[in-house]
Amino acid sequence: IGGESGTGKELVARAIHEESSRRDRPFVAINCAAIPATLLESELFGHRRGAFTDAVRDRAGLFEEADGGTLFLDEVGELPPSLQVKLLRAIQEGEIRPVGDSQSIQVDVRLIAATLRDLQEEIRAGRFREDLYYRLAVLPVEVAPLRERPDDIAPLLACFAERHRRRHGRAARFADEAVALLSRQSWPGNVRELENAVERALVLSEGDTIDARFLAPHLRPPAVAGAAAAPGADDGAELSIKKATRSLEMELIRRALETTGGNRTNAARLLEISHRALLYKIKEYGL
């Protein structure tokens, strides 16, 4: 699966899994770029006790965890050459060898890989094995960026809102004006950026309908952005900008913390501020 960052390549992989005969078996995902090369072999293939300093017990790898199901390798282009060889063997032979073991283990895994890189260019540069590429590229899928598929915005909004309902027990829908506004955005961060925008709007809104007022300021038309007020503010309320700003900040931080179950890192992401700034605000407001 190819495509820009954030286009939803893992969502595509999950959809393939859910529509297949393996749907009742595990779907296991790993980002190959997120794990140091020194640990990646053990993560994929497992290890035996004593294989290295911290190996105090046997540990199954992700291939074993995904046995009978699907293993999704995101950023497969980041695999070091030594692991490319072992991955090729796993695909060709249907077996793996845990680190520190002399015996191989049979596995039955559907492998789906994704990458941001042009693997043909990586092959020409000598960074990716050609034989592995052809083993992986049996059915190539290219995921278009979100800006090229505006018709996907509405179903994605419904999907994210339903996910929020399952997590937090609160149902909400996006008003037509909000859907129209979101459908006109370029979304350089693709589906990941849209999902973050949806989470933010769901945190800030109180009713069951989300309109343009609850979108991030850069997503709203100027008139709507200028008219947005603090939740619960009345026409005759205190007109001090400083007091109103403090009140709004406190309310937004409180809601973000409630939504994330007190996870400050996730709350900072929802609020689009740094983790350090959030900690400062929490201390300042005594939250």
C-alpha positions as CSV (number, residue, x, y, z in Angstrom):
1,I,0.0,0.0,0.0
2,G,1.5,3.3,-1.1
3,G,0.5,6.9,-0.4
4,E,1.3,10.1,1.4
5,S,1.6,10.3,5.2
6,G,-1.7,10.1,7.0
7,T,-3.8,8.9,4.0
8,G,-5.2,6.0,5.9
9,K,-3.0,3.1,4.8
10,E,-3.6,1.2,8.0
11,L,-7.3,1.8,7.6
12,V,-7.1,0.2,4.1
13,A,-5.2,-2.7,5.6
14,R,-7.8,-3.2,8.3
15,A,-10.6,-3.1,5.7
16,I,-8.8,-5.8,3.7
17,H,-8.5,-7.9,6.8
18,E,-12.1,-7.4,7.9
19,E,-13.5,-8.3,4.5
20,S,-11.4,-11.5,4.2
21,S,-11.8,-15.0,5.5
22,R,-9.2,-14.2,8.2
23,R,-11.5,-11.6,9.8
24,D,-11.9,-13.7,13.0
25,R,-8.2,-14.0,13.4
26,P,-5.8,-11.3,14.7
27,F,-4.9,-8.1,12.9
28,V,-1.4,-7.1,14.2
29,A,0.2,-3.8,13.1
30,I,3.7,-2.5,13.5
31,N,5.5,0.7,12.4
32,C,8.9,-0.4,11.3
33,A,10.3,3.2,11.5
34,A,9.2,3.5,15.2
35,I,11.3,0.8,16.6
36,P,15.2,0.8,16.7
37,A,16.7,-1.7,14.3
38,T,18.4,-3.5,17.1
39,L,15.0,-4.4,18.6
40,L,13.0,-4.9,15.4
41,E,14.1,-8.5,14.7
42,S,13.0,-9.6,18.2
43,E,9.8,-7.7,17.8
44,L,8.9,-9.4,14.5
45,F,10.2,-12.9,15.1
46,G,10.4,-13.2,18.9
47,H,13.3,-14.4,21.0
48,R,14.4,-17.2,23.4
49,R,15.5,-16.7,26.9
50,G,19.2,-15.7,27.1
51,A,19.4,-14.6,23.4
52,F,20.6,-11.2,24.6
53,T,21.2,-9.4,27.9
54,D,17.5,-8.4,28.7
55,A,16.0,-11.6,27.4
56,V,14.9,-13.1,30.7
57,R,12.2,-15.3,29.2
58,D,10.9,-16.5,25.9
59,R,8.8,-14.0,23.9
60,A,6.6,-14.6,20.9
61,G,7.1,-12.2,18.0
62,L,4.4,-10.4,16.0
63,F,4.5,-13.1,13.3
64,E,3.4,-15.6,15.9
65,E,0.8,-13.2,17.3
66,A,-0.7,-12.8,13.9
67,D,-0.7,-16.5,13.0
68,G,-3.9,-17.3,11.0
69,G,-4.6,-13.6,10.6
70,T,-2.9,-10.5,9.1
71,L,0.4,-8.7,9.9
72,F,0.6,-5.1,8.7
73,L,4.1,-3.7,8.3
74,D,3.9,0.1,8.1
75,E,7.0,1.9,6.7
76,V,8.4,-1.4,5.4
77,G,10.9,0.7,3.4
78,E,12.7,1.5,6.6
79,L,13.7,-2.1,7.3
80,P,17.5,-2.6,7.4
81,P,19.0,-5.0,4.8
82,S,19.6,-7.8,7.4
83,L,15.9,-7.9,8.3
84,Q,14.9,-7.6,4.6
85,V,16.6,-11.0,4.1
86,K,14.8,-12.6,7.0
87,L,11.4,-11.1,6.0
88,L,11.9,-12.5,2.5
89,R,12.6,-16.0,4.0
90,A,9.5,-15.7,6.2
91,I,7.4,-14.9,3.1
92,Q,8.9,-17.6,0.9
93,E,9.1,-20.4,3.4
94,G,6.2,-19.6,5.7
95,E,8.4,-19.9,8.7
96,I,10.4,-17.8,11.1
97,R,13.3,-18.3,13.5
98,P,13.2,-16.5,16.8
99,V,16.4,-14.8,17.9
100,G,18.5,-17.3,19.8
101,D,16.7,-20.4,18.5
102,S,18.1,-23.0,16.2
103,Q,14.6,-24.2,15.2
104,S,12.2,-22.6,12.8
105,I,8.5,-22.1,13.5
106,Q,5.8,-22.5,10.8
107,V,3.4,-19.5,10.6
108,D,0.4,-18.7,8.4
109,V,0.2,-15.0,8.0
110,R,-1.2,-12.7,5.4
111,L,1.3,-9.9,5.1
112,I,0.3,-6.4,4.1
113,A,3.0,-3.7,3.8
114,A,2.9,0.0,3.4
115,T,5.4,2.7,2.7
116,L,5.8,6.4,1.9
117,R,8.9,5.7,-0.1
118,D,9.2,5.0,-3.8
119,L,10.5,1.4,-3.5
120,Q,11.6,1.3,-7.1
121,E,13.9,4.3,-6.4
122,E,15.1,2.6,-3.2
123,I,15.9,-0.5,-5.2
124,R,18.0,1.5,-7.7
125,A,19.8,3.2,-4.8
126,G,20.6,-0.3,-3.3
127,R,18.6,0.3,-0.1
128,F,15.8,-2.2,-0.8
129,R,15.9,-5.7,-2.1
130,E,14.3,-6.2,-5.5
131,D,13.3,-9.8,-4.7
132,L,11.6,-8.7,-1.5
133,Y,9.8,-5.9,-3.4
134,Y,8.3,-8.4,-5.9
135,R,7.2,-10.7,-3.1
136,L,5.4,-7.8,-1.4
137,A,4.0,-6.1,-4.5
138,V,1.6,-8.9,-5.5
139,L,-1.4,-6.5,-5.4
140,P,-0.2,-2.9,-5.2
141,V,-2.7,-0.4,-3.8
142,E,-2.1,3.4,-4.0
143,V,-4.1,5.5,-1.6
144,A,-4.9,8.9,-3.0
145,P,-4.4,12.0,-0.7
146,L,-7.6,13.2,0.9
147,R,-7.6,16.4,-1.1
148,E,-8.3,14.3,-4.2
149,R,-11.3,12.5,-2.7
150,P,-13.5,15.1,-1.0
151,D,-16.5,12.7,-1.2
152,D,-14.8,10.6,1.5
153,I,-15.0,13.4,4.0
154,A,-18.6,12.8,5.1
155,P,-18.3,9.0,5.7
156,L,-15.0,9.6,7.5
157,L,-16.7,12.2,9.8
158,A,-19.4,9.6,10.5
159,C,-16.8,7.0,11.2
160,F,-14.8,9.2,13.6
161,A,-18.0,10.4,15.4
162,E,-19.1,6.8,15.9
163,R,-15.7,5.9,17.3
164,H,-15.9,8.8,19.7
165,R,-19.4,7.6,20.8
166,R,-18.1,4.1,21.5
167,R,-15.2,5.5,23.6
168,H,-17.0,8.3,25.5
169,G,-20.7,7.4,25.3
170,R,-21.7,10.6,23.5
171,A,-23.3,10.7,20.1
172,A,-22.9,13.6,17.8
173,R,-23.3,14.5,14.2
174,F,-21.7,17.1,12.0
175,A,-24.0,19.8,10.6
176,D,-24.2,20.1,6.8
177,E,-22.3,23.5,6.9
178,A,-19.4,21.9,8.8
179,V,-19.3,19.0,6.4
180,A,-19.2,21.4,3.5
181,L,-16.4,23.4,5.1
182,L,-14.3,20.4,5.9
183,S,-14.8,19.0,2.4
184,R,-13.2,22.1,0.9
185,Q,-10.0,21.9,2.9
186,S,-6.7,20.7,1.3
187,W,-5.8,18.5,4.3
188,P,-2.0,18.3,3.9
189,G,-1.9,15.9,6.8
190,N,-4.6,13.8,5.1
191,V,-6.9,11.5,7.2
192,R,-4.8,11.8,10.3
193,E,-5.2,15.6,10.3
194,L,-8.9,15.3,9.7
195,E,-9.3,12.9,12.6
196,N,-7.5,15.3,14.9
197,A,-9.8,18.1,13.7
198,V,-12.8,15.9,14.4
199,E,-11.6,15.0,17.9
200,R,-11.1,18.7,18.7
201,A,-14.6,19.6,17.5
202,L,-16.1,16.8,19.5
203,V,-14.3,17.9,22.7
204,L,-15.4,21.5,22.4
205,S,-19.0,21.0,21.5
206,E,-21.8,20.3,24.0
207,G,-24.9,19.4,22.0
208,D,-25.5,16.6,19.6
209,T,-24.8,18.6,16.5
210,I,-21.4,20.1,15.6
211,D,-21.5,23.2,13.5
212,A,-18.8,25.5,12.2
213,R,-18.3,27.3,15.5
214,F,-16.5,24.2,17.0
215,L,-14.0,23.8,14.2
216,A,-10.4,25.0,14.6
217,P,-10.2,28.8,13.7
218,H,-8.2,28.1,10.5
219,L,-11.0,25.9,9.2
220,R,-13.8,28.4,9.7
221,P,-14.9,31.3,7.5
222,P,-13.8,34.7,9.1
223,A,-17.3,35.6,10.1
224,V,-17.9,32.4,12.0
225,A,-14.4,32.5,13.6
226,G,-14.9,36.0,14.8
227,A,-18.3,35.2,16.2
228,A,-17.3,32.1,18.2
229,A,-17.7,32.7,21.9
230,A,-16.8,30.8,25.0
231,P,-19.2,27.9,25.8
232,G,-22.0,29.1,27.9
233,A,-21.3,32.8,27.4
234,D,-24.3,35.1,27.6
235,D,-24.9,38.3,25.6
236,G,-24.6,40.4,28.8
237,A,-21.6,38.6,30.2
238,E,-18.3,40.3,31.3
239,L,-16.7,41.9,28.2
240,S,-13.1,41.8,29.5
241,I,-11.1,40.0,26.8
242,K,-8.6,38.8,29.5
243,K,-11.3,37.3,31.7
244,A,-13.1,35.8,28.8
245,T,-9.9,34.2,27.5
246,R,-9.1,32.7,30.8
247,S,-12.6,31.3,31.2
248,L,-12.5,29.8,27.7
249,E,-9.0,28.3,28.3
250,M,-10.0,26.7,31.6
251,E,-13.2,25.2,30.0
252,L,-11.4,23.8,27.0
253,I,-8.6,22.3,29.1
254,R,-11.1,20.8,31.5
255,R,-13.0,19.2,28.6
256,A,-9.9,17.9,26.9
257,L,-8.7,16.3,30.1
258,E,-12.1,14.7,30.6
259,T,-12.2,13.4,27.0
260,T,-8.7,11.9,27.3
261,G,-9.3,10.4,30.7
262,G,-6.7,12.7,32.2
263,N,-4.0,11.9,29.6
264,R,-2.2,15.2,29.4
265,T,-0.2,14.3,26.3
266,N,-3.4,13.5,24.3
267,A,-5.1,16.5,25.8
268,A,-2.3,18.7,24.6
269,R,-2.6,17.2,21.1
270,L,-6.4,17.9,21.1
271,L,-5.8,21.5,22.2
272,E,-3.0,21.9,19.6
273,I,-0.5,23.2,22.2
274,S,2.7,21.8,23.5
275,H,2.7,19.4,26.5
276,R,4.8,21.9,28.5
277,A,2.3,24.7,27.8
278,L,-0.6,22.5,29.0
279,L,1.2,21.6,32.2
280,Y,1.8,25.4,32.8
281,K,-1.9,26.1,32.2
282,I,-3.0,23.3,34.5
283,K,-0.8,24.7,37.3
284,E,-1.9,28.3,36.6
285,Y,-5.6,27.4,36.7
286,G,-5.4,24.9,39.5
287,L,-7.0,22.1,37.4
